[in-house]
Amino acid sequence: MAKPIVSIAKGTDVEKMVEEVLAPLGGIRSLIKPKSTVVLKPNAGHVAPAETSVNTNPELVAAVIKEVRKADPKEIILAEAAAIGCDTMESLEVSGILKAAEGAGVDRVIDIKSDKDLINIPIRDARSDLTKIRLPRFLLEAEHIVNLPIFKSHCSMVFTCALKNIKGVVQDKVHYQMHQTDLAKAMMDLWSVIRADLNIADLIRPAEGFGPHSTVPVDFGCIVAGKDPVAVDATVCRMVGLDIDKVAYFEPARERGLGNFDHDSIEVRGKTIEEVFKPLWLPYLEGFEKYPEYEVDTEGACSSCLGLVQLTLERLKSLDEYDKNSDVTILVGRKKGIPEGVDPRKLILHGDCLKQYRKQGVFIAGCPPAEPHPVWAIVDRKDYTEIGPDLRERMGREAPFFEAHMQKLVRERDKKE
């Protein structure tokens, strides 16, 4: 079997880099059929300006539209479904993606959340609890889906890039269902029924730090492309110094037959990994020794929940709630039993692995839970099992405090270096 090709381009001219990164894959005219419908799926999940690197670089989106146009497609569609609680069109507008896409000549922009023409697709041999899914008809009928993720740190999965970006083709109800089961396996179940045939990853200014919201952009100057999303993600991880053994979704991707992540099974063209290598700060991989005031039982926990608990503790610090709530015991992961004789208001049950014990403590639903819920559960000492309308409003009030906290952490890191 031929090795999947992953191409790496580095430079400052984004349009030139897009052309260069696609050349080792055969060039745009071999990748896109004439008179075809092409859907571009960026990452525009949150309302944030381009300089934050929360969303895909608008220059990359524009450059890809111009490049795809060279293949004489019938129609180029930009489509996205923003994260739960976020307005897709607002995210596209504030990020600069909407203006860039329109300026480059995109034919249509579709908010997947608002689409009414949905088709129920069964997921055969589902590995998660996601046994069927409703997807937009236009997406299923398109000849090509071009995945345009940005690499950034992410509390749910350590990082997000090609594989995770496709989660943005579902509406809020399904998005929420995916967080109520094993998220890594649910992502691969989704890929089994809707698959991008080309992935162009934005590493122009990828984001380290406590993503997906509290990002620290880094000048990296690269674009990475490939047909195999697993190979693309694995290559990107090696470019930024991330050990793929510490990421939950590579093995489920292998089990699903979605691609290769072994170094010797990937052919890297263009720039080499060694030429562009630059370690990024991915704090979700750090241990809990830095939080000695808290008792956190991590036995049986996955990387998704471990990252989210770490983010939670940092958010508590930013809100001046860390010391006030250090009396809690946080349980993460599957357990054969839980501590007895503990005040239920001081026992935090983080995630669906602990659902059977929900009446014995403060329970936070989700696999993993929604990002702010663990903070609120600890501060409010009450269960959080549903994503309500207050999500965005309360997160908005708290965001400036965490941003200031992040700036402090970055200054401390820079001093050490």
Secondary structure, 3 states (H helix, E strand, C coil): CCCCEEEEEECCCHHHHHHHHHHHHCCHHHHCCCCCEEEEEECCCCCCCHHHCCCCCHHHHHHHHHHHHCCCCCEEEEEECCCCCCCHHHHHHHHCHHHHHHHHCCCEEEEHHHCCCEEEEECCCCCCCCCEEEEEHHHHHCCEEEEECEEEEECCCEEECHHHHHHHHCCHHHHHHHCCCCHHHHHHHHHCCCCCCEEEEEEEEEEEEECCCEEEECCCCEEEEECCHHHHHHHHHHHHCCCHHHCCCHHHHHHCCCCCCCHHHCEEEECCHHHHCCCCCCHHHCCHHHCCCCEEECCCCCHHHHHHHHHHHHHHHHCCCCHHHCCCEEEECCCCCCCCCCCHHHEEEECHHHHHHHHHCEEECCCCCCCCHHHHHHHHCCCECCCCCHHHHHHHHHHHHHHHHHHHHHHHHHHHC
